[in-house]
């Protein structure tokens, strides 16, 4: 080892993690079927600048650089997924959907569901001001985690993680409020045939204060998709998304 390398190692403090905190990390990783080769890289993804300042770590040992990288990796991964998953979706619609997927509220919701907040290393002042539950902070940590995973194991590991988190949200119709799948389906059917599209609410589930609707979409008399939603419109949009995906695959396989 060179003297310069030795000096660098001395300057770079290691993240000190209690047994309880380390166990939380392992529980989270196990639930996602994710492993990390470099544990220090994982911890850095959850390290806020306020903690680095308090502990007198090097300035570049917080998660901001990982967040920068993760933002780019996430945008590329989501773009590729949309490109492959929706072969008939126009550029403008893909841009709109990607923006909804990678925006702060969406990433905050994902990070909150994964309980990332309890894992963050925070300075005392940031902790007292409620930073652990701040949407912007949790969204940043999600991006930093993606960046760390990319550095640790590459894009395949990122794709596998996103398959169970981000991509799953897309498949379950979480973004039907920003995408008009009914109009896209109408346009597609008009291009491919003269079929008639109709929707039918086939079920209402749950208590009155938390009702969920189930809709089916038909092209002529054939059902091509079933969707659920908190409103009839959302259920129909989700059904249209399913139908558009199915019909797109049929056209691609011709």
N, C-alpha and C positions, 0 to 999 in steps of 0.2 A: 504493500500500500504506500502511495506517495505521501509526502508530508502535507501537500495541499489537500489531498483526499481526507487525511486524518483530521486536519483542521476543520474541514467542512462537516465531518461527522460530529465533532465536538460542538460545533456551533448549532447543529440541528437537534433540538431537544425532542425526545420521544413523547408521544401522547400517553399520559398516565391514565389508565382506565381501571376503575375498581372492579372487583369480581362481579358485583351486582350489575354494573353497567355493561360489562363484557357479556354477561349472560343475556341481557336484553338484546344486544346486537346479534348474538347467535340465534336467539328465538326468532328475531325478525328475518334473518337470512334463511333459516330453516323453513319458515312459512312461505318464502318465495322460491325455495329450492335454488338459492344462490349461494355461492362460496366466493371467498376472497383469498387470493394467494398472498397479497400484501395487506396485512391488517392495518398498518399505519396509514395506507392510502384510504382505506375505508373510514378510519377515524377522522382523517382530515376532511372528508366530505361533509362531516357533521360538526366541524369546528368553526364557530363564528369569530369574527375579528375581535370582538370584545373579550373573548376568552384568551386569544393569542396575546392581546395587550396586557391582560392581567398576569398571565403566566410568563410573560417576557419571552415568548417564542419568537422566532424570526417572523417578520411581517408576511412572508409568502407561505406560511404554514397554516393560514386560514383556508376556507373553502372557496374563495372568490375566483381563483384561477380555474379550479375544477368546475365551478358554475359556468364560467365562460365557455369552457370546452364542452360541457354537457349540453348547453343550449344549442350549439351547432350540431352535435351528434344527434340530439333528440329531433331537431328539425329535419335532418337528413333521413333518419329512420322512419319518421312519420310520413315524410314525402314519398319515400319508396313504397311504404305499405299502401298508401292511398293510390299510388300509380298502378300497383299490381292488383289491388283489391277491387278497384272500380275502373275497369278499362274503358268505360264509356263516359266517365265523368270529365267534364270540360275543365280547362286550366283554372278558370275563375272560380268554379265551385270547389276544386281541390284546394285552392288558396284559402278560400273562406273556411273550409272545414279544418284545414291545418291550423289556421289562426285560432279557431275555437278549441282545438285539442291542446295546443302548447301555450295557451294564455295563462296568466297568473291564477285566476279562479279555478281553472281546471287542474293545474298542477298542485295547487293548495289542497283541493279536495282529495287528490290521490295521495299526497303526503300525509294528510290527516287520517285517511283510511288505513294507511300502513303504519300509523303511530310513530312517524319520524320525529315528531316534536319532543317526545320523551328521551330521545337519544342525543339531542344537540348539546354540544359543549358551549355553554354561555358564560359570559362574565356576570358578576353579581348584579351590577346595575341594569343590564339588559334583562336579566332574569326577573328582577323586581318590577320592571316596566311591562311585563307580559310578553316579551319577545318570543318566547317559546311557542306561543299560539298565533303569532302574527302571520297573516296569509303570505306576505311578500317573503318572509324569512323561510317559511316552509316550502314555498315554490322554488326558492333558490337552492334549498337543500336537496330537493328532488333532482334538480338539474345537476348539482354537484355529485350526487350519487351516480347518476348516469355517466358523468364524465369520469369518475373514479372506476366504475365498472369497465368502461371502454379501455382505459389505460391498463387495467389489471388483466383483462382477458379478451379484449377486442369486440368487434361488432356482433359476432354470433351470440355472445353472452348478453349484449344489450338487447338484441332482437328477442331472445328468450324471455328476458325480464319484461319487456314492453308487451309481449304477447299476452301475459297474464295480468297486465295493468292497463296500459294505454289502449292497446288494440282491442282488448276485451270491452272497454267502454264504447269504442266505436261500433263494435258488433252488436252490442245490446241497445243501440239506438239512443245513447245519451246525448247526442248532438242533433237530434231531429228538430230542435227548436231553431237551429241556425241553417239547416239544410232543407230545401223543398224537394224531398224525394218524390212526392206525388206528381209534381210538374215534370220532373226528370223521367218518371215512368211513363207519363202520358206522351211525352215527346218520343221516347224510345218505341213505344207501341205503334205510334203513328208512322214512324219511319220503317218499322219492320212488317207491319200488317195493318189491317183495318179493324182490329179487335176492339171490343168495348170494355172499358175498365169500370169495375164497381167495387164498393167496399161494404162490409157488413160487420157490425159489432156482434160478436158471437158469445160474449160473456162479460159479466161484471163481477169483480172479485173484491173481497175485503170489506171492512166496515165503512159506513157512510163518510167518516172524516178522513179516510185513507183509501178511497176507491181506486181500483185499477181496472182498466178496460182492455179487452182483447178483441182485436180486429183482424179480419181476413180480407185479402184483396183478390179479386177474380178478374181474369182476362177472358171475356166471353163467359163460359161456365166453369172454367178451370181455375182452381185456387193456386196461387203462386207464392203466397207468403202470409205469415201470421205474425202480428206484433202486439206488444203491450205498451201501456202508457197511463199516466195519471189523468189524461183527458182523452176523449174520443179522437180528437185531432192528432194527438201524439201517437196514439195506438195505430191510426191509419198511416201516419208518416213512417212509423217503424215497419209496418207491413209492406209499404211501398219500397222501402230500402231493401228488405229481404227479397222481394220480387225482382227488383232491379238487379241485384247481385246474381240471382238464379238465371235470369234471362241473359245477362251479360256473359255468363259462363257458357251458356248454350250457343250463343253467337260466336264466341271465341273458339269453341271446339268444332265448329262446322268445317 
